[in-house]
C-alpha cells in the first residue's frame, strides 16, 4: 500500500464525501470490488488513470490474466492426407 498516495486521496475525498476513518478507507480499497465502486464514482471528478493505474498508484498490485487461447480444436487429420 502506498500510504502517501492513499492519504492524499483520502484527504481530497473528505472534502466531498463522508469517508469514515482513514483505517477503514485503507481496508476498503484493498477489496477490488469496493475500489472499483470508488473509482467509478470519482473518475469523472478527478484526473485519474485507468482502473489498473489507479490501483497501482495506491500501491495495490493488479494481476491481469493472460489472454485466453482460441478453443478451436486442431484437425485430427491433415487435409488431403487420405488421397
C-alpha positions, 0 to 999 in steps of 0.5 A, a space after each residue: 500500500 502506498 500510504 502517501 498516495 492513499 492519504 492524499 486521496 483520502 484527504 481530497 475525498 473528505 472534502 466531498 464525501 463522508 469517508 469514515 476513518 482513514 483505517 477503514 478507507 485503507 481496508 476498503 480499497 484493498 477489496 477490488 470490488 469496493 475500489 472499483 465502486 470508488 473509482 467509478 464514482 470519482 473518475 469523472 471528478 478527478 484526473 485519474 488513470 485507468 482502473 489498473 493505474 489507479 490501483 497501482 498508484 495506491 500501491 495495490 498490485 493488479 494481476 491481469 490474466 493472460 489472454 485466453 487461447 482460441 478453443 478451436 480444436 486442431 484437425 485430427 487429420 491433415 487435409 488431403 492426407 487420405 488421397 
